[in-house]
Amino acid sequence: MSEQSPQGASYDQLHLFGPGQAPVQRRPDAGKRRTALWLAISMVTVLVLGTGAVLAWRFWFGQGPQPAEALPANTVYYVSIDLDPSGQQKVEALKTLRKFPALRDVIGIGAEDDLREKVFGEIQSEGVCPDLDYGRDVAPWLGDRMGVGLIARDAGQIPEPVVVLQVTDEDKAETGVERLLGCDATLASEVSGHAFSGSWMVIARTPEIARSVVADAEEESLADADGFREWNDLVGDAGVINGYASPELGTVIEQMMRSGDFSGFSEEFAPGAGSPDEVPDEVYAELADFRGGAFAVRFDDGALEFESVVDGGNPFLIGLTSSGGAGDLLGSLPASTAGAIGLALPDDWWNSLVDMVGPAVEAETGMSVEELLADAEDETGLTLPEDLVTLLGEAVVIAVDGSIAEDFNDPEGFPVSVKIKGDVDAIRDVLDKLLATMGDVPIVVRTEGDHVLIGLDDAHLAQLAEDGDLGGEDSFRDVLPEAAKAASVFYVDFDAEDWLVRLAEGEPEVVENLEPLSGLGLAAWSDDNGRTHIQFRLTTD
């Protein structure tokens, strides 16, 4: 085990993903200093968020050691990446990504290239450690897997950020780290601790912290913790990018925000910076209600996929995933549909919405929600919010037909329509009141069974009135495999009548990069235990 002399430290942002994301505010007097520890964490974050499409080479979680093995069970937030998954998956991913000429030029790598070297080169291009040589100083010891963890401490104390790097040679890693720290005085002064645990090196702000992380992980690692394994099982197959948030993360952030104590965090970023009194009580309630989550980014049969599962958070957003039916309504659209967005609305959605945005609206406008609704009633002739709740019904879908490329310059025949499931007579009554205030707007309204159809083109409405078979299309099932559960859903078929390519006619380079796209889907739903699932898939031809 090796270490460096202790010095100060600084921190960066905490990210709570999924519904109920806590706001992050920038200090007005934000400094520009970048600390060494958070330089390393930023490297991982940039890789996770900025190059996800490049790195999302699917691998199985059981193949080889993972950074979670070197972190203790009291890690409240964790993100890991793998830069060298199995060769076959790497080739498959590269073949998919290289279908796009522009992306192929940006990536500039092949199946045998070292992605670590590419990343190191990008960092050096920003002026960081320009005299280091990758082949001499990094390649001999740096492995392909790395992770970031926030380690819980005593109540009221902010968590400790640490970086975990896979190493292939401990002695060479010692030399390499000394050279990395020696290339910049700030790096050497602000990141002073590291320790080894098997094939992992833990980097922290002090040697004592690094040693304690290793010791605690040996007693019980994050990888062995029941909660960590349960959440990763819920999110499905692991990907090259994986994340986990413990149930304690919400409480940790809440305590920090209430106390206003962000000592140790960098001046450039701090969550909830400012007076704790400026944070709405609803935000604190959401953080206190957070009960954990996980996510993964992976390739699945040629599709780029993101999936997350979260328990707790914003009640309104959770409510929007609690009532199924949006996927079924969207699946009833015609097969020629180029894009659609659908939403199933729970019974109490309006009150939940007001609870969420009401304080912010009143602070921004100086008017209460009731006063704003009264003004809207005068303008529209509606009784609000009752008429709005009636109008949107149980579920609503907005659909665009693939013929959009032909009708783009014809607003009266624009194939964009709305399909609403609900009380048809009540919805028609509200529409009559609304249309009476709109003059000669060429809006067409039709009814079919328990659906109301609204649009600009009667032919498109006639298509929507029929029981379409979009849900049976391969393109639909490929990007929305969980459509039957979905309460909120978004869908795009890039191949429907080649609408996207036709819109780009005359721009050959644009067309060449659009042609490989096949479909895109985003679905959200709740399981029987109230956990919110989000799945995103992007497919290519």
C-alpha positions as CSV (number, residue, x, y, z in Angstrom):
1,M,0.0,0.0,0.0
2,S,1.3,3.5,-0.9
3,E,0.3,7.0,-0.2
4,Q,1.1,10.6,-0.6
5,S,1.2,13.5,1.9
6,P,-2.1,15.0,2.9
7,Q,-3.4,18.3,1.5
8,G,-6.7,20.1,0.9
9,A,-9.5,19.1,-1.4
10,S,-12.5,20.3,-3.3
11,Y,-15.7,18.7,-4.6
12,D,-18.0,19.0,-7.6
13,Q,-21.7,18.4,-8.3
14,L,-23.8,15.6,-7.0
15,H,-26.3,14.2,-9.5
16,L,-29.5,12.5,-8.5
17,F,-30.9,11.0,-11.7
18,G,-34.4,10.3,-12.8
19,P,-37.7,11.7,-11.5
20,G,-37.3,14.1,-8.7
21,Q,-33.8,15.4,-9.7
22,A,-32.6,17.9,-7.2
23,P,-31.8,21.4,-8.6
24,V,-28.2,22.4,-8.9
25,Q,-27.5,26.1,-8.6
26,R,-24.2,27.8,-9.5
27,R,-22.6,30.1,-7.0
28,P,-22.6,33.8,-8.2
29,D,-19.0,34.0,-7.2
30,A,-18.0,30.8,-8.9
31,G,-14.3,30.3,-9.2
32,K,-12.5,28.8,-12.1
33,R,-10.1,26.5,-10.2
34,R,-10.2,22.8,-11.2
35,T,-9.0,20.5,-8.5
36,A,-7.0,17.3,-9.2
37,L,-9.5,14.9,-7.6
38,W,-12.4,16.4,-9.5
39,L,-10.3,16.5,-12.7
40,A,-10.2,12.7,-12.4
41,I,-13.9,12.5,-11.6
42,S,-14.7,14.9,-14.5
43,M,-12.8,12.6,-16.8
44,V,-15.0,9.8,-15.8
45,T,-18.2,12.0,-16.0
46,V,-17.3,13.2,-19.4
47,L,-16.7,9.7,-20.6
48,V,-20.0,8.6,-19.1
49,L,-22.2,11.5,-20.4
50,G,-20.3,12.9,-23.4
51,T,-19.1,9.8,-25.1
52,G,-21.8,7.3,-24.1
53,A,-22.6,6.4,-27.7
54,V,-18.9,5.6,-28.4
55,L,-18.4,3.7,-25.2
56,A,-21.7,1.8,-25.0
57,W,-20.3,-1.6,-25.9
58,R,-22.3,-4.1,-24.1
59,F,-20.7,-6.6,-21.8
60,W,-21.9,-8.9,-19.0
61,F,-21.5,-7.8,-15.4
62,G,-20.0,-11.1,-14.4
63,Q,-17.1,-10.8,-16.9
64,G,-14.1,-9.7,-14.8
65,P,-13.7,-7.5,-11.7
66,Q,-15.7,-4.3,-11.3
67,P,-14.8,-1.0,-9.5
68,A,-17.6,-1.6,-7.0
69,E,-15.4,-4.4,-5.4
70,A,-13.0,-1.7,-4.2
71,L,-15.6,0.6,-2.7
72,P,-17.3,0.1,0.7
73,A,-20.9,-0.7,1.2
74,N,-21.7,2.8,2.5
75,T,-21.1,4.3,-1.0
76,V,-24.1,6.5,-1.6
77,Y,-23.5,7.2,-5.3
78,Y,-21.5,5.2,-7.9
79,V,-20.8,5.4,-11.6
80,S,-18.5,3.0,-13.5
81,I,-17.4,2.5,-17.1
82,D,-15.5,-0.2,-19.1
83,L,-13.3,1.0,-21.9
84,D,-12.6,-2.5,-23.3
85,P,-15.6,-4.9,-23.3
86,S,-15.5,-8.2,-25.0
87,G,-14.1,-8.1,-28.5
88,Q,-17.2,-9.3,-30.3
89,Q,-19.4,-6.7,-28.7
90,K,-16.7,-4.0,-29.4
91,V,-16.7,-5.0,-33.1
92,E,-20.5,-5.0,-33.2
93,A,-20.7,-1.5,-31.6
94,L,-18.1,-0.1,-33.9
95,K,-19.8,-1.5,-37.0
96,T,-23.0,0.2,-35.9
97,L,-21.4,3.6,-35.0
98,R,-19.4,3.6,-38.2
99,K,-22.6,3.6,-40.3
100,F,-22.6,7.3,-39.7
101,P,-19.9,9.1,-41.7
102,A,-19.7,12.1,-39.5
103,L,-19.6,10.0,-36.3
104,R,-17.0,7.7,-37.9
105,D,-14.8,10.7,-38.5
106,V,-15.2,12.0,-35.0
107,I,-14.6,8.6,-33.4
108,G,-11.6,7.8,-35.5
109,I,-10.9,4.5,-33.9
110,G,-11.1,0.9,-34.9
111,A,-11.7,-2.4,-33.1
112,E,-8.0,-2.7,-32.2
113,D,-7.4,0.9,-31.1
114,D,-6.8,1.8,-27.4
115,L,-9.7,4.1,-26.3
116,R,-7.7,5.0,-23.2
117,E,-5.1,6.6,-25.4
118,K,-7.7,8.6,-27.3
119,V,-9.2,9.9,-24.1
120,F,-5.7,10.8,-22.7
121,G,-4.9,12.6,-25.8
122,E,-8.1,14.7,-25.6
123,I,-7.3,15.7,-22.0
124,Q,-3.7,16.7,-23.0
125,S,-5.1,18.8,-25.8
126,E,-6.6,21.0,-23.1
127,G,-3.2,21.7,-21.8
128,V,-3.1,19.1,-18.9
129,C,0.2,17.5,-18.4
130,P,1.5,18.1,-21.9
131,D,4.9,16.5,-21.2
132,L,3.6,13.1,-20.2
133,D,3.8,10.3,-22.7
134,Y,0.9,7.9,-22.8
135,G,3.0,4.9,-23.8
136,R,5.6,5.4,-21.1
137,D,3.6,7.0,-18.2
138,V,0.1,5.5,-18.5
139,A,-0.3,2.5,-20.7
140,P,2.0,0.2,-18.6
141,W,-0.3,0.3,-15.6
142,L,-3.8,1.7,-16.3
143,G,-6.5,-0.9,-16.7
144,D,-9.8,-0.6,-18.7
145,R,-12.3,-0.1,-15.9
146,M,-12.8,2.8,-13.6
147,G,-15.4,4.2,-11.2
148,V,-16.4,7.2,-9.1
149,G,-17.9,6.8,-5.7
150,L,-19.3,9.2,-3.0
151,I,-18.6,7.6,0.4
152,A,-21.0,8.4,3.3
153,R,-19.5,9.7,6.5
154,D,-20.9,10.6,9.9
155,A,-24.3,12.4,10.0
156,G,-24.1,16.0,9.0
157,Q,-20.8,15.5,7.1
158,I,-20.6,15.8,3.4
159,P,-19.6,12.5,1.5
160,E,-16.1,11.9,0.4
161,P,-15.5,11.5,-3.4
162,V,-13.1,8.9,-4.5
163,V,-11.9,7.5,-7.9
164,V,-11.2,3.9,-8.4
165,L,-8.9,2.8,-11.3
166,Q,-8.1,-0.7,-12.5
167,V,-4.3,-1.2,-12.5
168,T,-2.3,-3.9,-14.2
169,D,1.0,-3.3,-12.3
170,E,1.2,-1.8,-8.9
171,D,4.8,-0.7,-9.1
172,K,4.3,0.9,-12.4
173,A,1.1,2.5,-11.2
174,E,3.1,4.1,-8.3
175,T,5.6,5.6,-10.8
176,G,2.8,6.7,-13.1
177,V,0.8,8.4,-10.4
178,E,3.9,10.2,-9.2
179,R,4.5,11.5,-12.7
180,L,0.8,12.5,-13.0
181,L,0.9,14.5,-9.8
182,G,4.3,15.9,-10.5
183,C,3.2,17.4,-13.9
184,D,1.2,20.1,-12.2
185,A,1.7,21.8,-8.8
186,T,-2.1,22.0,-8.2
187,L,-2.6,18.3,-8.9
188,A,0.2,17.4,-6.4
189,S,-1.2,19.7,-3.7
190,E,-4.9,18.8,-3.9
191,V,-4.9,15.1,-4.5
192,S,-2.6,13.6,-1.9
193,G,-3.9,10.1,-1.1
194,H,-4.0,6.8,-2.9
195,A,-4.0,3.1,-1.8
196,F,-4.1,-0.2,-3.5
197,S,-6.6,-3.0,-3.1
198,G,-5.8,-6.0,-5.3
199,S,-6.0,-4.8,-8.9
200,W,-7.5,-1.5,-7.9
201,M,-6.1,1.9,-7.0
202,V,-8.3,4.2,-4.8
203,I,-7.6,7.9,-5.2
204,A,-8.8,10.3,-2.5
205,R,-8.0,13.7,-1.1
206,T,-5.9,12.3,1.8
207,P,-4.0,9.0,2.4
208,E,-6.1,8.3,5.5
209,I,-9.3,8.5,3.4
210,A,-7.8,6.2,0.8
211,R,-6.7,3.7,3.4
212,S,-10.1,3.7,5.2
213,V,-11.9,3.2,1.9
214,V,-9.8,0.1,1.2
215,A,-10.2,-1.2,4.7
216,D,-14.0,-0.7,4.7
217,A,-14.4,-2.3,1.3
218,E,-12.4,-5.4,2.5
219,E,-14.9,-5.7,5.4
220,E,-18.0,-5.3,3.1
221,S,-17.7,-4.1,-0.5
222,L,-20.4,-2.2,-2.5
223,A,-20.4,-5.1,-4.9
224,D,-21.5,-7.5,-2.1
225,A,-24.1,-5.1,-0.6
226,D,-27.7,-6.4,-0.9
227,G,-29.1,-3.1,-2.0
228,F,-26.5,-2.6,-4.7
229,R,-27.2,-6.0,-6.2
230,E,-31.0,-5.7,-5.9
231,W,-31.0,-2.3,-7.8
232,N,-28.7,-3.6,-10.5
233,D,-30.9,-6.7,-11.0
234,L,-33.9,-4.3,-11.4
235,V,-32.2,-2.3,-14.1
236,G,-31.5,-5.4,-16.1
237,D,-28.4,-6.4,-18.0
238,A,-25.4,-4.3,-17.1
239,G,-23.8,-2.0,-19.6
240,V,-20.5,-0.4,-20.2
241,I,-21.8,2.5,-18.2
242,N,-23.5,1.7,-14.9
243,G,-24.8,3.9,-12.1
244,Y,-26.2,3.4,-8.6
245,A,-27.7,5.7,-6.0
246,S,-28.3,4.4,-2.5
247,P,-31.5,5.2,-0.5
248,E,-29.3,7.4,1.7
249,L,-28.3,9.7,-1.1
250,G,-31.4,11.8,-0.9
251,T,-31.0,12.3,2.8
252,V,-27.3,13.2,2.4
253,I,-28.1,15.9,-0.1
254,E,-31.1,17.1,2.0
255,Q,-28.8,17.6,5.0
256,M,-26.2,19.5,3.0
257,M,-28.8,21.8,1.5
258,R,-30.6,22.4,4.9
259,S,-27.3,23.2,6.6
260,G,-25.9,25.3,3.8
261,D,-22.6,23.7,4.5
262,F,-20.7,22.9,1.3
263,S,-17.2,23.3,2.7
264,G,-14.8,21.3,0.7
265,F,-16.8,21.5,-2.5
266,S,-15.3,23.5,-5.3
267,E,-16.3,27.1,-5.6
268,E,-17.4,26.5,-9.2
269,F,-20.2,24.1,-8.3
270,A,-22.3,23.5,-5.3
271,P,-25.8,21.9,-5.1
272,G,-28.4,24.3,-3.7
273,A,-25.8,27.0,-3.1
274,G,-27.3,29.9,-1.2
275,S,-29.7,30.2,1.7
276,P,-31.5,26.9,2.7
277,D,-34.7,29.0,3.0
278,E,-34.7,29.6,-0.7
279,V,-35.2,25.9,-1.5
280,P,-38.9,25.0,-1.7
281,D,-40.1,22.5,0.9
282,E,-41.3,20.3,-1.9
283,V,-37.6,19.7,-2.9
284,Y,-36.7,18.7,0.6
285,A,-39.7,16.3,0.7
286,E,-38.6,14.7,-2.6
287,L,-35.1,14.2,-1.4
288,A,-36.3,12.7,1.9
289,D,-38.6,10.3,0.0
290,F,-35.8,9.1,-2.4
291,R,-35.3,5.4,-1.8
292,G,-32.6,4.5,-4.4
293,G,-32.0,3.9,-8.1
294,A,-29.8,2.5,-10.8
295,F,-29.1,2.9,-14.5
296,A,-27.2,1.3,-17.3
297,V,-26.1,2.3,-20.8
298,R,-25.5,-0.6,-23.2
299,F,-25.8,-1.9,-26.7
300,D,-28.6,-4.5,-27.2
301,D,-28.8,-6.3,-30.5
302,G,-27.5,-3.2,-32.3
303,A,-29.5,-0.7,-30.4
304,L,-28.1,1.9,-28.1
305,E,-30.1,1.6,-24.9
306,F,-30.4,3.5,-21.6
307,E,-32.5,2.1,-18.8
308,S,-33.0,3.4,-15.2
309,V,-35.1,2.4,-12.2
310,V,-35.8,4.9,-9.4
311,D,-37.8,4.7,-6.2
312,G,-39.1,8.0,-4.8
313,G,-38.8,11.5,-6.0
314,N,-41.2,14.0,-7.5
315,P,-44.9,12.9,-6.9
316,F,-46.2,14.5,-10.1
317,L,-43.6,12.8,-12.3
318,I,-44.1,9.5,-10.5
319,G,-47.9,9.9,-11.0
320,L,-47.3,10.2,-14.8
321,T,-45.9,6.7,-14.8
322,S,-48.5,5.1,-12.6
323,S,-51.3,4.8,-15.0
324,G,-50.7,2.5,-18.0
325,G,-52.5,2.9,-21.3
326,A,-50.4,5.4,-23.2
327,G,-48.4,2.7,-25.0
328,D,-51.6,0.9,-26.0
329,L,-53.2,4.1,-27.3
330,L,-50.0,4.9,-29.3
331,G,-50.0,1.3,-30.7
332,S,-53.5,1.8,-32.1
333,L,-52.2,4.5,-34.5
334,P,-51.7,3.7,-38.3
335,A,-48.4,2.0,-39.4
336,S,-47.5,5.1,-41.4
337,T,-47.0,7.1,-38.2
338,A,-43.6,8.9,-38.2
339,G,-43.7,10.1,-34.7
340,A,-45.9,10.3,-31.6
341,I,-46.0,11.2,-28.0
342,G,-48.5,9.7,-25.5
343,L,-49.4,10.3,-21.9
344,A,-51.8,8.5,-19.6
345,L,-53.1,10.8,-16.9
346,P,-53.8,9.7,-13.3
347,D,-57.0,11.0,-11.6
348,D,-55.3,13.6,-9.4
349,W,-52.7,14.8,-11.9
350,W,-53.7,18.5,-11.8
351,N,-53.3,18.8,-8.0
352,S,-50.0,17.1,-8.2
353,L,-48.8,19.4,-10.9
354,V,-49.9,22.5,-8.9
355,D,-48.0,21.2,-5.9
356,M,-44.9,20.8,-8.0
357,V,-44.8,24.0,-10.0
358,G,-47.2,26.3,-8.1
359,P,-44.6,27.9,-5.8
360,A,-42.2,28.6,-8.7
361,V,-45.0,30.0,-10.9
362,E,-46.1,32.3,-8.1
363,A,-42.6,33.4,-7.4
364,E,-42.0,34.1,-11.2
365,T,-45.2,35.9,-12.0
366,G,-46.2,37.4,-8.7
367,M,-49.7,35.9,-9.2
368,S,-51.3,32.8,-7.6
369,V,-52.2,29.8,-9.6
370,E,-55.9,30.7,-9.0
371,E,-55.4,34.2,-10.4
372,L,-53.6,32.9,-13.5
373,L,-56.5,30.4,-14.0
374,A,-59.0,33.2,-13.7
375,D,-57.2,35.2,-16.5
376,A,-57.1,32.1,-18.7
377,E,-60.9,31.5,-18.1
378,D,-61.5,35.0,-19.4
379,E,-59.5,34.4,-22.5
380,T,-60.7,30.9,-23.4
381,G,-64.2,30.8,-22.0
382,L,-63.3,27.5,-20.2
383,T,-63.9,26.6,-16.5
384,L,-60.4,25.8,-15.2
385,P,-58.9,23.5,-14.2
386,E,-62.0,21.3,-14.6
387,D,-62.4,21.7,-18.3
388,L,-58.7,21.1,-19.0
389,V,-58.8,17.8,-17.0
390,T,-61.9,16.8,-18.9
391,L,-60.3,17.7,-22.3
392,L,-57.2,15.6,-21.8
393,G,-59.2,12.6,-20.7
394,E,-57.6,9.3,-19.5
395,A,-54.9,9.3,-22.1
396,V,-53.8,11.5,-25.0
397,V,-51.6,11.0,-28.0
398,I,-50.2,13.5,-30.5
399,A,-49.3,11.8,-33.8
400,V,-47.4,12.9,-37.0
401,D,-47.9,10.9,-40.2
402,G,-45.0,10.0,-42.5
403,S,-46.5,12.1,-45.2
404,I,-45.2,15.1,-43.4
405,A,-42.4,15.4,-45.9
406,E,-45.0,16.1,-48.7
407,D,-47.2,18.4,-46.6
408,F,-44.6,20.4,-44.8
409,N,-45.4,23.6,-46.7
410,D,-49.2,23.0,-46.5
411,P,-50.3,24.0,-43.0
412,E,-54.0,23.3,-43.6
413,G,-53.2,19.7,-44.6
414,F,-50.4,19.2,-42.0
415,P,-50.7,15.5,-40.9
416,V,-50.5,16.2,-37.1
417,S,-53.5,15.1,-35.0
418,V,-54.5,14.4,-31.4
419,K,-56.3,11.3,-30.2
420,I,-57.9,11.4,-26.8
421,K,-59.4,8.6,-24.9
422,G,-62.1,9.6,-22.4
423,D,-65.7,10.8,-22.0
424,V,-66.5,11.7,-25.6
425,D,-69.5,13.9,-24.9
426,A,-67.8,15.9,-22.2
427,I,-64.7,16.4,-24.3
428,R,-66.8,17.6,-27.2
429,D,-68.5,20.1,-24.9
430,V,-65.2,21.5,-23.8
431,L,-64.0,21.6,-27.4
432,D,-67.1,23.5,-28.5
433,K,-66.4,26.2,-25.9
434,L,-62.8,26.5,-26.9
435,L,-63.3,26.6,-30.6
436,A,-65.9,29.3,-30.3
437,T,-63.2,31.6,-29.1
438,M,-60.8,30.8,-32.0
439,G,-62.5,32.1,-35.0
440,D,-61.9,30.5,-38.4
441,V,-59.1,28.2,-37.4
442,P,-59.4,25.1,-39.8
443,I,-59.6,22.5,-37.0
444,V,-61.4,19.2,-37.7
445,V,-63.0,17.2,-34.9
446,R,-64.2,13.6,-35.2
447,T,-65.3,11.0,-32.7
448,E,-64.9,7.2,-32.9
449,G,-66.0,5.0,-30.0
450,D,-64.5,6.4,-26.8
451,H,-62.0,8.5,-28.7
452,V,-62.0,12.1,-29.8
453,L,-59.8,13.1,-32.8
454,I,-58.6,16.6,-33.4
455,G,-56.4,17.8,-36.3
456,L,-55.9,19.9,-39.4
457,D,-56.4,17.1,-42.0
458,D,-59.6,15.1,-42.2
459,A,-57.8,12.3,-44.1
460,H,-55.3,11.9,-41.3
461,L,-58.2,11.8,-38.7
462,A,-59.9,9.1,-40.7
463,Q,-56.7,7.0,-40.4
464,L,-56.6,7.6,-36.7
465,A,-60.2,6.7,-36.3
466,E,-59.5,3.2,-37.5
467,D,-57.8,0.6,-35.3
468,G,-54.3,0.9,-36.6
469,D,-51.6,-1.7,-36.4
470,L,-48.5,0.4,-35.4
471,G,-48.2,-1.7,-32.3
472,G,-47.6,-4.8,-34.4
473,E,-44.8,-3.2,-36.5
474,D,-41.2,-4.5,-35.9
475,S,-39.9,-0.9,-35.8
476,F,-42.4,-0.2,-32.9
477,R,-41.7,-3.3,-30.9
478,D,-37.9,-2.9,-31.4
479,V,-37.7,0.6,-29.8
480,L,-40.6,0.2,-27.4
481,P,-40.4,-3.4,-26.0
482,E,-42.3,-2.4,-22.9
483,A,-45.0,-0.3,-24.6
484,A,-47.8,-2.3,-23.0
485,K,-46.7,-1.1,-19.6
486,A,-46.0,2.5,-20.6
487,A,-47.8,5.5,-19.1
488,S,-45.6,8.0,-20.9
489,V,-44.2,7.2,-24.3
490,F,-42.3,8.8,-27.2
491,Y,-41.8,7.2,-30.6
492,V,-40.1,8.1,-33.8
493,D,-39.9,5.9,-37.0
494,F,-37.2,7.4,-39.2
495,D,-38.1,5.0,-42.0
496,A,-41.8,5.8,-42.3
497,E,-42.1,6.9,-45.9
498,D,-38.5,8.0,-45.6
499,W,-39.8,11.3,-44.3
500,L,-36.5,12.4,-42.5
501,V,-34.3,11.8,-45.6
502,R,-36.8,13.4,-47.9
503,L,-36.9,16.5,-45.7
504,A,-33.1,16.7,-46.1
505,E,-33.1,16.3,-49.9
506,G,-30.5,18.5,-51.5
507,E,-28.0,18.1,-48.6
508,P,-26.2,14.9,-49.5
509,E,-23.9,14.9,-46.5
510,V,-26.9,15.3,-44.2
511,V,-28.8,12.5,-46.0
512,E,-25.8,10.1,-45.7
513,N,-25.8,10.6,-41.9
514,L,-29.5,10.3,-41.5
515,E,-30.1,7.1,-43.6
516,P,-28.7,4.6,-41.0
517,L,-31.3,5.8,-38.4
518,S,-34.2,3.4,-37.9
519,G,-36.2,4.2,-34.8
520,L,-36.3,5.9,-31.4
521,G,-38.4,5.1,-28.4
522,L,-38.7,6.4,-24.8
523,A,-41.1,4.7,-22.3
524,A,-41.8,5.3,-18.6
525,W,-43.8,3.1,-16.3
526,S,-44.2,2.1,-12.7
527,D,-44.0,-1.5,-11.4
528,D,-46.1,-3.0,-8.7
529,N,-43.9,-1.7,-6.0
530,G,-44.1,1.9,-7.2
531,R,-40.7,2.1,-8.7
532,T,-40.3,4.2,-11.9
533,H,-38.7,2.7,-14.9
534,I,-37.4,4.6,-17.9
535,Q,-36.2,3.0,-21.1
536,F,-34.6,4.7,-24.1
537,R,-33.7,2.9,-27.3
538,L,-32.2,4.1,-30.6
539,T,-32.0,1.6,-33.4
540,T,-30.3,1.6,-36.8
541,D,-31.0,-0.1,-40.1
